[in-house]
Amino acid sequence: MGRRKKLINNSGIPQHEIETIARILLPDILAFYESEEGQREFAKWKMQQDTERPNDNMADKAA
């Protein structure tokens, strides 16, 4: 079995509360990104990232 990565939480919020909120939000986040609207938003974001960092993309394609 693999070891769990030790989490760093400097927020003052108890770790169990952060994990509870994450469990509540994750299904909605996944559903959004699997939807048509989410796919469009992601494609729009990806295009913005590609135009803002054209040199990084050239290095990725060359590798």
Backbone as numpy.savetxt, mean C-alpha at the origin, in Angstrom:
# Nx Ny Nz CAx CAy CAz Cx Cy Cz
8.86 -22.94 11.11 8.02 -21.76 11.11 8.91 -20.52 11.11
8.48 -19.50 10.39 9.20 -18.24 10.36 8.89 -17.40 11.58
9.83 -16.58 11.91 9.61 -15.68 13.05 8.86 -14.44 12.57
8.03 -13.90 13.45 7.31 -12.67 13.13 8.27 -11.50 13.24
8.12 -10.57 12.34 8.92 -9.36 12.37 8.47 -8.51 13.55
9.43 -8.00 14.32 9.09 -7.17 15.46 8.58 -5.83 14.95
7.41 -5.43 15.40 6.79 -4.19 14.98 7.32 -3.03 15.81
7.50 -1.91 15.16 7.93 -0.70 15.85 6.73 0.24 15.90
6.29 0.55 17.10 5.12 1.40 17.29 5.51 2.53 18.24
5.78 3.69 17.70 6.15 4.84 18.51 5.00 5.83 18.64
3.79 5.42 18.31 2.66 6.33 18.26 2.00 6.54 19.62
2.22 5.67 20.56 1.52 5.76 21.82 0.18 5.05 21.80
-0.22 4.57 20.63 -1.47 3.81 20.49 -1.13 2.34 20.72
-1.87 1.65 21.57 -1.58 0.23 21.80 -1.61 -0.57 20.49
-0.67 -1.49 20.35 -0.53 -2.28 19.12 -1.81 -3.04 18.81
-2.49 -3.58 19.83 -3.71 -4.35 19.57 -4.81 -3.47 18.97
-4.84 -2.18 19.32 -5.83 -1.28 18.73 -5.50 -0.97 17.27
-4.23 -0.81 16.96 -3.81 -0.58 15.57 -4.19 -1.79 14.72
-3.93 -2.98 15.24 -4.26 -4.20 14.50 -5.76 -4.37 14.32
-6.54 -3.98 15.32 -8.01 -4.06 15.22 -8.52 -3.12 14.13
-8.01 -1.91 14.11 -8.42 -0.94 13.08 -8.02 -1.46 11.70
-6.82 -2.03 11.59 -6.36 -2.57 10.31 -7.28 -3.70 9.84
-7.69 -4.58 10.76 -8.60 -5.68 10.39 -9.95 -5.16 9.91
-10.38 -4.04 10.48 -11.66 -3.45 10.07 -11.55 -2.80 8.70
-10.45 -2.08 8.45 -10.29 -1.33 7.21 -9.86 -2.17 6.01
-9.08 -3.21 6.24 -8.51 -3.97 5.14 -9.54 -4.51 4.15
-10.63 -5.12 4.57 -11.60 -5.62 3.58 -12.16 -4.51 2.67
-12.41 -3.33 3.23 -12.93 -2.22 2.42 -11.87 -1.71 1.45
-10.63 -1.65 1.89 -9.53 -1.21 1.02 -9.37 -2.19 -0.14
-9.37 -3.48 0.17 -9.24 -4.50 -0.88 -10.41 -4.43 -1.86
-11.62 -4.28 -1.34 -12.79 -4.20 -2.22 -12.71 -2.99 -3.14
-12.23 -1.86 -2.63 -12.10 -0.67 -3.47 -11.11 -0.91 -4.59
-9.94 -1.45 -4.28 -8.93 -1.64 -5.32 -9.29 -2.75 -6.29
-10.18 -3.63 -5.92 -10.65 -4.66 -6.85 -11.79 -4.16 -7.72
-12.40 -3.04 -7.36 -13.52 -2.49 -8.13 -13.02 -1.75 -9.37
-13.92 -1.47 -10.30 -13.54 -0.73 -11.51 -13.03 0.66 -11.15
-13.71 1.32 -10.22 -13.29 2.66 -9.81 -11.89 2.62 -9.19
-11.65 1.62 -8.36 -10.33 1.48 -7.75 -9.25 1.21 -8.78
-9.58 0.40 -9.78 -8.61 0.12 -10.84 -8.28 1.38 -11.63
-9.31 2.22 -11.90 -9.07 3.49 -12.60 -8.20 4.42 -11.76
-8.52 4.53 -10.47 -7.74 5.40 -9.58 -6.29 4.93 -9.51
-6.08 3.63 -9.43 -4.72 3.10 -9.36 -3.97 3.38 -10.65
-4.63 3.19 -11.79 -3.99 3.46 -13.08 -3.62 4.94 -13.19
-4.50 5.82 -12.72 -4.23 7.26 -12.73 -3.02 7.58 -11.84
-2.98 7.00 -10.65 -1.87 7.21 -9.73 -0.56 6.70 -10.34
-0.64 5.52 -10.95 0.55 4.91 -11.56 1.10 5.80 -12.67
0.22 6.37 -13.50 0.68 7.27 -14.56 1.34 8.50 -13.97
0.78 9.03 -12.89 1.39 10.19 -12.24 2.78 9.84 -11.72
2.90 8.67 -11.12 4.21 8.25 -10.61 5.21 8.10 -11.74
4.77 7.54 -12.86 5.66 7.34 -14.01 6.13 8.66 -14.60
5.25 9.66 -14.62 5.65 10.95 -15.20 6.51 11.75 -14.24
6.33 11.56 -12.94 7.12 12.31 -11.96 8.53 11.75 -11.82
8.73 10.47 -12.12 10.04 9.85 -11.96 10.44 9.10 -13.23
10.63 9.79 -14.34 10.95 9.07 -15.57 12.32 8.38 -15.52
13.29 8.92 -14.81 14.61 8.31 -14.76 14.61 6.99 -13.99
13.80 6.88 -12.95 13.71 5.66 -12.20 13.15 4.53 -13.07
12.19 4.83 -13.90 11.58 3.82 -14.75 12.56 3.30 -15.79
13.40 4.15 -16.31 14.38 3.72 -17.29 15.36 2.73 -16.66
15.75 2.97 -15.41 16.66 2.05 -14.73 15.98 0.71 -14.49
14.67 0.73 -14.16 13.94 -0.52 -13.94 13.84 -1.34 -15.22
13.61 -0.67 -16.35 13.44 -1.36 -17.62 14.78 -1.92 -18.11
15.88 -1.28 -17.77 17.20 -1.72 -18.22 17.65 -2.96 -17.43
17.15 -3.11 -16.23 17.60 -4.22 -15.37 16.99 -5.54 -15.77
